């Protein structure tokens, strides 16, 4: 009776591991960017606050099982990430804006001394902690779009202003000619 129970538990364990592995592979393939951190030593309250910030920004944060995550990164051609897998690790997955995840985790690392950014990936390219830091200093997607629209709007506004000035002068000249002829 004990043997059957152990075999049943092993089968369930294997099924859970396969499910986790598939979940990791899916997250890696869908994510535009991800940052790997070591969160050893931060308190539950600090971790909860960090998770809340990330969740509000649409970023998924997950403590991963290294062995299974190693298989997942290898299958997604990101085996260079393995250099960051020392100690307990967590991964923040961003599915839209790569800068946002870097900014939030960099801010979190400033507040939480024990949160260590190890490295990450962007669009299938592995990046170091220094590159994550550089990425965190870039303007966000929303800021870039606003700057671009402002840049496109400025010449149009200038053109409208110049044309309105020219038309105003033409109207004044025509008005002066009309007054002169009527007099």
CNS distance restraints for C-alpha pairs under 8 A (distance, minus, plus):
assign (resid   1 and name CA) (resid   5 and name CA) 6.57 0.50 0.50
assign (resid   2 and name CA) (resid   6 and name CA) 6.33 0.50 0.50
assign (resid   3 and name CA) (resid   7 and name CA) 6.27 0.50 0.50
assign (resid   4 and name CA) (resid   8 and name CA) 6.08 0.50 0.50
assign (resid   5 and name CA) (resid   9 and name CA) 6.21 0.50 0.50
assign (resid   6 and name CA) (resid  10 and name CA) 6.19 0.50 0.50
assign (resid   7 and name CA) (resid  11 and name CA) 6.16 0.50 0.50
assign (resid   8 and name CA) (resid  12 and name CA) 6.28 0.50 0.50
assign (resid   9 and name CA) (resid  13 and name CA) 6.02 0.50 0.50
assign (resid  10 and name CA) (resid  14 and name CA) 6.06 0.50 0.50
assign (resid  11 and name CA) (resid  15 and name CA) 6.22 0.50 0.50
assign (resid  12 and name CA) (resid  16 and name CA) 6.19 0.50 0.50
assign (resid  13 and name CA) (resid  17 and name CA) 6.21 0.50 0.50
assign (resid  14 and name CA) (resid  18 and name CA) 6.14 0.50 0.50
assign (resid  15 and name CA) (resid  19 and name CA) 6.16 0.50 0.50
assign (resid  16 and name CA) (resid  20 and name CA) 6.20 0.50 0.50
assign (resid  17 and name CA) (resid  21 and name CA) 6.07 0.50 0.50
assign (resid  17 and name CA) (resid  68 and name CA) 7.44 0.50 0.50
assign (resid  18 and name CA) (resid  22 and name CA) 6.16 0.50 0.50
assign (resid  19 and name CA) (resid  23 and name CA) 6.17 0.50 0.50
assign (resid  20 and name CA) (resid  24 and name CA) 6.18 0.50 0.50
assign (resid  20 and name CA) (resid  68 and name CA) 7.43 0.50 0.50
assign (resid  21 and name CA) (resid  25 and name CA) 6.21 0.50 0.50
assign (resid  21 and name CA) (resid  68 and name CA) 5.63 0.50 0.50
assign (resid  21 and name CA) (resid  69 and name CA) 6.81 0.50 0.50
assign (resid  21 and name CA) (resid  71 and name CA) 7.45 0.50 0.50
assign (resid  21 and name CA) (resid  72 and name CA) 6.20 0.50 0.50
assign (resid  22 and name CA) (resid  26 and name CA) 6.12 0.50 0.50
assign (resid  22 and name CA) (resid  72 and name CA) 7.68 0.50 0.50
assign (resid  23 and name CA) (resid  27 and name CA) 6.20 0.50 0.50
assign (resid  24 and name CA) (resid  28 and name CA) 6.15 0.50 0.50
assign (resid  24 and name CA) (resid  68 and name CA) 7.99 0.50 0.50
assign (resid  24 and name CA) (resid  69 and name CA) 6.38 0.50 0.50
assign (resid  24 and name CA) (resid  72 and name CA) 5.97 0.50 0.50
assign (resid  25 and name CA) (resid  29 and name CA) 6.18 0.50 0.50
assign (resid  25 and name CA) (resid  72 and name CA) 4.94 0.50 0.50
assign (resid  25 and name CA) (resid  73 and name CA) 7.17 0.50 0.50
assign (resid  25 and name CA) (resid  75 and name CA) 7.40 0.50 0.50
assign (resid  25 and name CA) (resid  76 and name CA) 6.89 0.50 0.50
assign (resid  26 and name CA) (resid  30 and name CA) 6.12 0.50 0.50
assign (resid  27 and name CA) (resid  31 and name CA) 5.87 0.50 0.50
assign (resid  27 and name CA) (resid  93 and name CA) 7.29 0.50 0.50
assign (resid  28 and name CA) (resid  72 and name CA) 7.74 0.50 0.50
assign (resid  28 and name CA) (resid  73 and name CA) 7.35 0.50 0.50
assign (resid  28 and name CA) (resid  76 and name CA) 7.01 0.50 0.50
assign (resid  28 and name CA) (resid  93 and name CA) 7.83 0.50 0.50
assign (resid  29 and name CA) (resid  76 and name CA) 6.79 0.50 0.50
assign (resid  30 and name CA) (resid  95 and name CA) 6.64 0.50 0.50
assign (resid  31 and name CA) (resid  93 and name CA) 5.85 0.50 0.50
assign (resid  31 and name CA) (resid  94 and name CA) 5.56 0.50 0.50
assign (resid  31 and name CA) (resid  95 and name CA) 4.52 0.50 0.50
assign (resid  31 and name CA) (resid  96 and name CA) 7.61 0.50 0.50
assign (resid  31 and name CA) (resid 123 and name CA) 7.64 0.50 0.50
assign (resid  32 and name CA) (resid  93 and name CA) 7.77 0.50 0.50
assign (resid  32 and name CA) (resid  94 and name CA) 5.98 0.50 0.50
assign (resid  32 and name CA) (resid  95 and name CA) 5.13 0.50 0.50
assign (resid  32 and name CA) (resid  96 and name CA) 6.22 0.50 0.50
assign (resid  32 and name CA) (resid  97 and name CA) 7.28 0.50 0.50
assign (resid  32 and name CA) (resid  98 and name CA) 6.39 0.50 0.50
assign (resid  32 and name CA) (resid 122 and name CA) 5.81 0.50 0.50
assign (resid  32 and name CA) (resid 123 and name CA) 5.07 0.50 0.50
assign (resid  32 and name CA) (resid 124 and name CA) 7.86 0.50 0.50
assign (resid  33 and name CA) (resid  93 and name CA) 6.08 0.50 0.50
assign (resid  33 and name CA) (resid  94 and name CA) 5.22 0.50 0.50
assign (resid  33 and name CA) (resid  95 and name CA) 6.80 0.50 0.50
assign (resid  33 and name CA) (resid  97 and name CA) 7.63 0.50 0.50
assign (resid  33 and name CA) (resid  98 and name CA) 5.10 0.50 0.50
assign (resid  33 and name CA) (resid 101 and name CA) 7.82 0.50 0.50
assign (resid  33 and name CA) (resid 120 and name CA) 7.36 0.50 0.50
assign (resid  33 and name CA) (resid 121 and name CA) 5.40 0.50 0.50
assign (resid  33 and name CA) (resid 122 and name CA) 4.28 0.50 0.50
assign (resid  33 and name CA) (resid 123 and name CA) 6.09 0.50 0.50
assign (resid  34 and name CA) (resid  91 and name CA) 6.52 0.50 0.50
assign (resid  34 and name CA) (resid  92 and name CA) 5.34 0.50 0.50
assign (resid  34 and name CA) (resid  93 and name CA) 4.46 0.50 0.50
assign (resid  34 and name CA) (resid  94 and name CA) 5.92 0.50 0.50
assign (resid  34 and name CA) (resid  98 and name CA) 7.53 0.50 0.50
assign (resid  34 and name CA) (resid 101 and name CA) 7.36 0.50 0.50
assign (resid  34 and name CA) (resid 120 and name CA) 5.31 0.50 0.50
assign (resid  34 and name CA) (resid 121 and name CA) 5.31 0.50 0.50
assign (resid  34 and name CA) (resid 122 and name CA) 6.67 0.50 0.50
assign (resid  35 and name CA) (resid  91 and name CA) 5.61 0.50 0.50
assign (resid  35 and name CA) (resid  92 and name CA) 5.26 0.50 0.50
assign (resid  35 and name CA) (resid  93 and name CA) 6.86 0.50 0.50
assign (resid  35 and name CA) (resid 101 and name CA) 7.26 0.50 0.50
assign (resid  35 and name CA) (resid 102 and name CA) 7.05 0.50 0.50
assign (resid  35 and name CA) (resid 117 and name CA) 7.31 0.50 0.50
assign (resid  35 and name CA) (resid 118 and name CA) 7.60 0.50 0.50
assign (resid  35 and name CA) (resid 119 and name CA) 5.85 0.50 0.50
assign (resid  35 and name CA) (resid 120 and name CA) 4.13 0.50 0.50
assign (resid  35 and name CA) (resid 121 and name CA) 6.59 0.50 0.50
assign (resid  35 and name CA) (resid 132 and name CA) 7.66 0.50 0.50
assign (resid  36 and name CA) (resid  84 and name CA) 7.24 0.50 0.50
assign (resid  36 and name CA) (resid  89 and name CA) 6.67 0.50 0.50
assign (resid  36 and name CA) (resid  90 and name CA) 5.83 0.50 0.50
assign (resid  36 and name CA) (resid  91 and name CA) 4.56 0.50 0.50
assign (resid  36 and name CA) (resid  92 and name CA) 6.60 0.50 0.50
assign (resid  36 and name CA) (resid 117 and name CA) 6.23 0.50 0.50
assign (resid  36 and name CA) (resid 118 and name CA) 5.56 0.50 0.50
assign (resid  36 and name CA) (resid 119 and name CA) 5.46 0.50 0.50
assign (resid  36 and name CA) (resid 120 and name CA) 5.38 0.50 0.50
assign (resid  37 and name CA) (resid  89 and name CA) 5.60 0.50 0.50
assign (resid  37 and name CA) (resid  90 and name CA) 5.38 0.50 0.50
assign (resid  37 and name CA) (resid  91 and name CA) 6.26 0.50 0.50
assign (resid  37 and name CA) (resid 115 and name CA) 6.76 0.50 0.50
assign (resid  37 and name CA) (resid 116 and name CA) 5.42 0.50 0.50
assign (resid  37 and name CA) (resid 117 and name CA) 4.45 0.50 0.50
assign (resid  37 and name CA) (resid 118 and name CA) 5.33 0.50 0.50
assign (resid  37 and name CA) (resid 119 and name CA) 7.32 0.50 0.50
assign (resid  38 and name CA) (resid  87 and name CA) 6.97 0.50 0.50
assign (resid  38 and name CA) (resid  88 and name CA) 5.83 0.50 0.50
assign (resid  38 and name CA) (resid  89 and name CA) 4.60 0.50 0.50
assign (resid  38 and name CA) (resid  90 and name CA) 6.28 0.50 0.50
assign (resid  38 and name CA) (resid 115 and name CA) 5.93 0.50 0.50
assign (resid  38 and name CA) (resid 116 and name CA) 5.10 0.50 0.50
assign (resid  38 and name CA) (resid 117 and name CA) 6.54 0.50 0.50
assign (resid  38 and name CA) (resid 118 and name CA) 6.96 0.50 0.50
assign (resid  39 and name CA) (resid  88 and name CA) 6.84 0.50 0.50
assign (resid  39 and name CA) (resid  89 and name CA) 6.40 0.50 0.50
assign (resid  39 and name CA) (resid  90 and name CA) 6.85 0.50 0.50
assign (resid  39 and name CA) (resid 114 and name CA) 6.64 0.50 0.50
assign (resid  39 and name CA) (resid 115 and name CA) 4.92 0.50 0.50
assign (resid  39 and name CA) (resid 116 and name CA) 6.62 0.50 0.50
assign (resid  40 and name CA) (resid  87 and name CA) 7.73 0.50 0.50
assign (resid  40 and name CA) (resid  88 and name CA) 6.23 0.50 0.50
assign (resid  40 and name CA) (resid  89 and name CA) 7.84 0.50 0.50
assign (resid  40 and name CA) (resid 114 and name CA) 6.80 0.50 0.50
assign (resid  40 and name CA) (resid 115 and name CA) 7.15 0.50 0.50
assign (resid  41 and name CA) (resid 114 and name CA) 5.91 0.50 0.50
assign (resid  41 and name CA) (resid 115 and name CA) 7.83 0.50 0.50
assign (resid  42 and name CA) (resid  46 and name CA) 6.21 0.50 0.50
assign (resid  42 and name CA) (resid  47 and name CA) 6.54 0.50 0.50
assign (resid  42 and name CA) (resid 112 and name CA) 7.22 0.50 0.50
assign (resid  42 and name CA) (resid 114 and name CA) 5.97 0.50 0.50
assign (resid  42 and name CA) (resid 115 and name CA) 6.87 0.50 0.50
assign (resid  43 and name CA) (resid  47 and name CA) 6.16 0.50 0.50
assign (resid  44 and name CA) (resid  48 and name CA) 6.00 0.50 0.50
assign (resid  45 and name CA) (resid  49 and name CA) 6.21 0.50 0.50
assign (resid  46 and name CA) (resid  50 and name CA) 6.21 0.50 0.50
assign (resid  46 and name CA) (resid 112 and name CA) 7.56 0.50 0.50
assign (resid  47 and name CA) (resid  51 and name CA) 6.09 0.50 0.50
assign (resid  48 and name CA) (resid  52 and name CA) 6.15 0.50 0.50
assign (resid  49 and name CA) (resid  53 and name CA) 6.40 0.50 0.50
assign (resid  50 and name CA) (resid  54 and name CA) 6.27 0.50 0.50
assign (resid  50 and name CA) (resid 108 and name CA) 6.75 0.50 0.50
assign (resid  51 and name CA) (resid  55 and name CA) 5.95 0.50 0.50
assign (resid  51 and name CA) (resid  61 and name CA) 6.51 0.50 0.50
assign (resid  52 and name CA) (resid  56 and name CA) 6.11 0.50 0.50
assign (resid  53 and name CA) (resid  57 and name CA) 6.45 0.50 0.50
assign (resid  53 and name CA) (resid 104 and name CA) 7.46 0.50 0.50
assign (resid  54 and name CA) (resid  58 and name CA) 6.41 0.50 0.50
assign (resid  54 and name CA) (resid  59 and name CA) 5.01 0.50 0.50
assign (resid  54 and name CA) (resid  60 and name CA) 6.73 0.50 0.50
assign (resid  54 and name CA) (resid  61 and name CA) 7.00 0.50 0.50
assign (resid  54 and name CA) (resid 101 and name CA) 7.51 0.50 0.50
assign (resid  54 and name CA) (resid 104 and name CA) 6.99 0.50 0.50
assign (resid  55 and name CA) (resid  59 and name CA) 5.27 0.50 0.50
assign (resid  55 and name CA) (resid  60 and name CA) 6.25 0.50 0.50
assign (resid  55 and name CA) (resid  61 and name CA) 7.70 0.50 0.50
assign (resid  57 and name CA) (resid 100 and name CA) 7.58 0.50 0.50
assign (resid  58 and name CA) (resid  94 and name CA) 7.24 0.50 0.50
assign (resid  58 and name CA) (resid  95 and name CA) 7.92 0.50 0.50
assign (resid  59 and name CA) (resid  92 and name CA) 6.48 0.50 0.50
assign (resid  59 and name CA) (resid  93 and name CA) 5.72 0.50 0.50
assign (resid  59 and name CA) (resid  94 and name CA) 4.97 0.50 0.50
assign (resid  59 and name CA) (resid  95 and name CA) 7.18 0.50 0.50
assign (resid  59 and name CA) (resid 101 and name CA) 6.79 0.50 0.50
assign (resid  60 and name CA) (resid  92 and name CA) 5.48 0.50 0.50
assign (resid  60 and name CA) (resid  93 and name CA) 5.05 0.50 0.50
assign (resid  60 and name CA) (resid  94 and name CA) 6.63 0.50 0.50
assign (resid  61 and name CA) (resid  90 and name CA) 6.98 0.50 0.50
assign (resid  61 and name CA) (resid  91 and name CA) 5.70 0.50 0.50
assign (resid  61 and name CA) (resid  92 and name CA) 4.23 0.50 0.50
assign (resid  61 and name CA) (resid  93 and name CA) 6.30 0.50 0.50
assign (resid  62 and name CA) (resid  90 and name CA) 5.43 0.50 0.50
assign (resid  62 and name CA) (resid  91 and name CA) 5.39 0.50 0.50
assign (resid  62 and name CA) (resid  92 and name CA) 6.39 0.50 0.50
assign (resid  63 and name CA) (resid  89 and name CA) 6.14 0.50 0.50
assign (resid  63 and name CA) (resid  90 and name CA) 4.02 0.50 0.50
assign (resid  63 and name CA) (resid  91 and name CA) 6.34 0.50 0.50
assign (resid  64 and name CA) (resid  68 and name CA) 7.95 0.50 0.50
assign (resid  64 and name CA) (resid  69 and name CA) 6.52 0.50 0.50
assign (resid  64 and name CA) (resid  89 and name CA) 6.45 0.50 0.50
assign (resid  64 and name CA) (resid  90 and name CA) 5.66 0.50 0.50
assign (resid  64 and name CA) (resid  91 and name CA) 7.08 0.50 0.50
assign (resid  65 and name CA) (resid  69 and name CA) 5.94 0.50 0.50
assign (resid  66 and name CA) (resid  70 and name CA) 5.83 0.50 0.50
assign (resid  66 and name CA) (resid  85 and name CA) 6.85 0.50 0.50
assign (resid  66 and name CA) (resid  88 and name CA) 7.90 0.50 0.50
assign (resid  66 and name CA) (resid  89 and name CA) 7.47 0.50 0.50
assign (resid  67 and name CA) (resid  71 and name CA) 6.67 0.50 0.50
assign (resid  68 and name CA) (resid  72 and name CA) 6.39 0.50 0.50
assign (resid  69 and name CA) (resid  73 and name CA) 6.17 0.50 0.50
assign (resid  70 and name CA) (resid  74 and name CA) 6.24 0.50 0.50
assign (resid  70 and name CA) (resid  79 and name CA) 7.45 0.50 0.50
assign (resid  70 and name CA) (resid  82 and name CA) 6.60 0.50 0.50
assign (resid  71 and name CA) (resid  75 and name CA) 6.29 0.50 0.50
assign (resid  72 and name CA) (resid  76 and name CA) 6.30 0.50 0.50
assign (resid  73 and name CA) (resid  77 and name CA) 6.20 0.50 0.50
assign (resid  73 and name CA) (resid  78 and name CA) 4.88 0.50 0.50
assign (resid  73 and name CA) (resid  79 and name CA) 5.41 0.50 0.50
assign (resid  73 and name CA) (resid  81 and name CA) 7.19 0.50 0.50
assign (resid  73 and name CA) (resid  82 and name CA) 7.90 0.50 0.50
assign (resid  74 and name CA) (resid  78 and name CA) 5.66 0.50 0.50
assign (resid  74 and name CA) (resid  79 and name CA) 4.68 0.50 0.50
assign (resid  77 and name CA) (resid 124 and name CA) 7.70 0.50 0.50
assign (resid  78 and name CA) (resid 124 and name CA) 6.82 0.50 0.50
assign (resid  78 and name CA) (resid 125 and name CA) 7.50 0.50 0.50
assign (resid  78 and name CA) (resid 126 and name CA) 6.90 0.50 0.50
assign (resid  80 and name CA) (resid 126 and name CA) 6.58 0.50 0.50
assign (resid  81 and name CA) (resid  85 and name CA) 7.38 0.50 0.50
assign (resid  81 and name CA) (resid 119 and name CA) 7.66 0.50 0.50
assign (resid  81 and name CA) (resid 120 and name CA) 7.03 0.50 0.50
assign (resid  81 and name CA) (resid 121 and name CA) 7.89 0.50 0.50
assign (resid  81 and name CA) (resid 126 and name CA) 6.48 0.50 0.50
assign (resid  84 and name CA) (resid 118 and name CA) 5.63 0.50 0.50
assign (resid  84 and name CA) (resid 119 and name CA) 6.56 0.50 0.50
assign (resid  85 and name CA) (resid  89 and name CA) 6.60 0.50 0.50
assign (resid  92 and name CA) (resid 101 and name CA) 7.05 0.50 0.50
assign (resid  93 and name CA) (resid 101 and name CA) 7.56 0.50 0.50
assign (resid  94 and name CA) (resid  98 and name CA) 6.13 0.50 0.50
assign (resid  94 and name CA) (resid 100 and name CA) 7.82 0.50 0.50
assign (resid  94 and name CA) (resid 101 and name CA) 6.17 0.50 0.50
assign (resid  97 and name CA) (resid 101 and name CA) 7.28 0.50 0.50
assign (resid  97 and name CA) (resid 140 and name CA) 7.57 0.50 0.50
assign (resid  97 and name CA) (resid 141 and name CA) 6.58 0.50 0.50
assign (resid  98 and name CA) (resid 102 and name CA) 6.83 0.50 0.50
assign (resid  98 and name CA) (resid 122 and name CA) 6.88 0.50 0.50
assign (resid  99 and name CA) (resid 103 and name CA) 6.14 0.50 0.50
assign (resid  99 and name CA) (resid 135 and name CA) 5.86 0.50 0.50
assign (resid  99 and name CA) (resid 136 and name CA) 5.79 0.50 0.50
assign (resid  99 and name CA) (resid 138 and name CA) 6.80 0.50 0.50
assign (resid  99 and name CA) (resid 139 and name CA) 7.45 0.50 0.50
assign (resid  99 and name CA) (resid 140 and name CA) 5.78 0.50 0.50
assign (resid  99 and name CA) (resid 141 and name CA) 7.47 0.50 0.50
assign (resid 100 and name CA) (resid 104 and name CA) 6.24 0.50 0.50
assign (resid 100 and name CA) (resid 136 and name CA) 7.40 0.50 0.50
assign (resid 100 and name CA) (resid 140 and name CA) 6.38 0.50 0.50
assign (resid 101 and name CA) (resid 105 and name CA) 6.17 0.50 0.50
assign (resid 101 and name CA) (resid 136 and name CA) 7.95 0.50 0.50
assign (resid 102 and name CA) (resid 106 and name CA) 5.91 0.50 0.50
assign (resid 102 and name CA) (resid 132 and name CA) 5.92 0.50 0.50
assign (resid 102 and name CA) (resid 133 and name CA) 7.04 0.50 0.50
assign (resid 102 and name CA) (resid 135 and name CA) 6.29 0.50 0.50
assign (resid 102 and name CA) (resid 136 and name CA) 4.74 0.50 0.50
assign (resid 103 and name CA) (resid 107 and name CA) 6.10 0.50 0.50
assign (resid 103 and name CA) (resid 135 and name CA) 7.62 0.50 0.50
assign (resid 103 and name CA) (resid 136 and name CA) 4.31 0.50 0.50
assign (resid 103 and name CA) (resid 137 and name CA) 7.17 0.50 0.50
assign (resid 104 and name CA) (resid 108 and name CA) 6.06 0.50 0.50
assign (resid 104 and name CA) (resid 136 and name CA) 7.99 0.50 0.50
assign (resid 105 and name CA) (resid 109 and name CA) 5.98 0.50 0.50
assign (resid 105 and name CA) (resid 117 and name CA) 7.61 0.50 0.50
assign (resid 106 and name CA) (resid 110 and name CA) 6.38 0.50 0.50
assign (resid 106 and name CA) (resid 117 and name CA) 7.65 0.50 0.50
assign (resid 106 and name CA) (resid 133 and name CA) 6.85 0.50 0.50
assign (resid 106 and name CA) (resid 136 and name CA) 6.70 0.50 0.50
assign (resid 107 and name CA) (resid 111 and name CA) 6.48 0.50 0.50
assign (resid 108 and name CA) (resid 112 and name CA) 5.82 0.50 0.50
assign (resid 108 and name CA) (resid 115 and name CA) 7.34 0.50 0.50
assign (resid 109 and name CA) (resid 113 and name CA) 6.02 0.50 0.50
assign (resid 109 and name CA) (resid 114 and name CA) 7.35 0.50 0.50
assign (resid 109 and name CA) (resid 115 and name CA) 5.14 0.50 0.50
assign (resid 109 and name CA) (resid 116 and name CA) 6.42 0.50 0.50
assign (resid 109 and name CA) (resid 117 and name CA) 7.31 0.50 0.50
assign (resid 117 and name CA) (resid 129 and name CA) 5.94 0.50 0.50
assign (resid 118 and name CA) (resid 128 and name CA) 6.92 0.50 0.50
assign (resid 118 and name CA) (resid 129 and name CA) 5.20 0.50 0.50
assign (resid 119 and name CA) (resid 126 and name CA) 7.64 0.50 0.50
assign (resid 119 and name CA) (resid 127 and name CA) 5.71 0.50 0.50
assign (resid 119 and name CA) (resid 128 and name CA) 4.35 0.50 0.50
assign (resid 119 and name CA) (resid 129 and name CA) 4.27 0.50 0.50
assign (resid 119 and name CA) (resid 130 and name CA) 7.80 0.50 0.50
assign (resid 119 and name CA) (resid 131 and name CA) 7.74 0.50 0.50
assign (resid 119 and name CA) (resid 132 and name CA) 6.48 0.50 0.50
assign (resid 120 and name CA) (resid 126 and name CA) 5.80 0.50 0.50
assign (resid 120 and name CA) (resid 127 and name CA) 5.19 0.50 0.50
assign (resid 120 and name CA) (resid 128 and name CA) 6.40 0.50 0.50
assign (resid 120 and name CA) (resid 129 and name CA) 7.31 0.50 0.50
assign (resid 120 and name CA) (resid 132 and name CA) 7.06 0.50 0.50
assign (resid 121 and name CA) (resid 125 and name CA) 5.25 0.50 0.50
assign (resid 121 and name CA) (resid 126 and name CA) 4.25 0.50 0.50
assign (resid 121 and name CA) (resid 127 and name CA) 5.32 0.50 0.50
assign (resid 122 and name CA) (resid 126 and name CA) 6.57 0.50 0.50
assign (resid 122 and name CA) (resid 127 and name CA) 7.26 0.50 0.50
assign (resid 127 and name CA) (resid 131 and name CA) 5.78 0.50 0.50
assign (resid 127 and name CA) (resid 132 and name CA) 6.79 0.50 0.50
assign (resid 128 and name CA) (resid 132 and name CA) 6.34 0.50 0.50
assign (resid 129 and name CA) (resid 133 and name CA) 6.21 0.50 0.50
assign (resid 130 and name CA) (resid 134 and name CA) 6.26 0.50 0.50
assign (resid 131 and name CA) (resid 135 and name CA) 6.03 0.50 0.50
assign (resid 132 and name CA) (resid 136 and name CA) 6.18 0.50 0.50
assign (resid 133 and name CA) (resid 137 and name CA) 6.74 0.50 0.50
assign (resid 134 and name CA) (resid 138 and name CA) 6.97 0.50 0.50
assign (resid 139 and name CA) (resid 143 and name CA) 5.82 0.50 0.50
assign (resid 139 and name CA) (resid 144 and name CA) 6.32 0.50 0.50
assign (resid 140 and name CA) (resid 144 and name CA) 6.30 0.50 0.50
assign (resid 141 and name CA) (resid 145 and name CA) 6.20 0.50 0.50
assign (resid 142 and name CA) (resid 146 and name CA) 6.17 0.50 0.50
assign (resid 143 and name CA) (resid 147 and name CA) 6.15 0.50 0.50
assign (resid 144 and name CA) (resid 148 and name CA) 6.09 0.50 0.50
assign (resid 145 and name CA) (resid 149 and name CA) 6.11 0.50 0.50
assign (resid 146 and name CA) (resid 150 and name CA) 6.02 0.50 0.50
assign (resid 147 and name CA) (resid 151 and name CA) 6.01 0.50 0.50
assign (resid 148 and name CA) (resid 152 and name CA) 6.17 0.50 0.50
assign (resid 149 and name CA) (resid 153 and name CA) 5.94 0.50 0.50
assign (resid 150 and name CA) (resid 154 and name CA) 6.07 0.50 0.50
assign (resid 151 and name CA) (resid 155 and name CA) 7.40 0.50 0.50
assign (resid 152 and name CA) (resid 156 and name CA) 7.10 0.50 0.50
assign (resid 153 and name CA) (resid 157 and name CA) 6.14 0.50 0.50
assign (resid 154 and name CA) (resid 158 and name CA) 6.19 0.50 0.50
assign (resid 155 and name CA) (resid 159 and name CA) 6.07 0.50 0.50
assign (resid 156 and name CA) (resid 160 and name CA) 6.16 0.50 0.50
assign (resid 157 and name CA) (resid 161 and name CA) 6.15 0.50 0.50
assign (resid 158 and name CA) (resid 162 and name CA) 6.15 0.50 0.50
assign (resid 159 and name CA) (resid 163 and name CA) 6.00 0.50 0.50
assign (resid 160 and name CA) (resid 164 and name CA) 5.91 0.50 0.50
assign (resid 161 and name CA) (resid 165 and name CA) 6.17 0.50 0.50
assign (resid 162 and name CA) (resid 166 and name CA) 6.24 0.50 0.50
assign (resid 163 and name CA) (resid 167 and name CA) 6.06 0.50 0.50
assign (resid 164 and name CA) (resid 168 and name CA) 5.97 0.50 0.50
assign (resid 165 and name CA) (resid 169 and name CA) 6.23 0.50 0.50
assign (resid 166 and name CA) (resid 170 and name CA) 6.20 0.50 0.50
assign (resid 167 and name CA) (resid 171 and name CA) 6.12 0.50 0.50
assign (resid 168 and name CA) (resid 172 and name CA) 6.22 0.50 0.50
assign (resid 169 and name CA) (resid 173 and name CA) 6.08 0.50 0.50
assign (resid 170 and name CA) (resid 174 and name CA) 6.07 0.50 0.50
assign (resid 171 and name CA) (resid 175 and name CA) 6.00 0.50 0.50
assign (resid 172 and name CA) (resid 176 and name CA) 6.11 0.50 0.50
assign (resid 173 and name CA) (resid 177 and name CA) 6.20 0.50 0.50
assign (resid 174 and name CA) (resid 178 and name CA) 6.08 0.50 0.50
assign (resid 175 and name CA) (resid 179 and name CA) 6.18 0.50 0.50
assign (resid 176 and name CA) (resid 180 and name CA) 6.10 0.50 0.50
assign (resid 177 and name CA) (resid 181 and name CA) 6.15 0.50 0.50
assign (resid 178 and name CA) (resid 182 and name CA) 6.18 0.50 0.50
assign (resid 179 and name CA) (resid 183 and name CA) 6.13 0.50 0.50
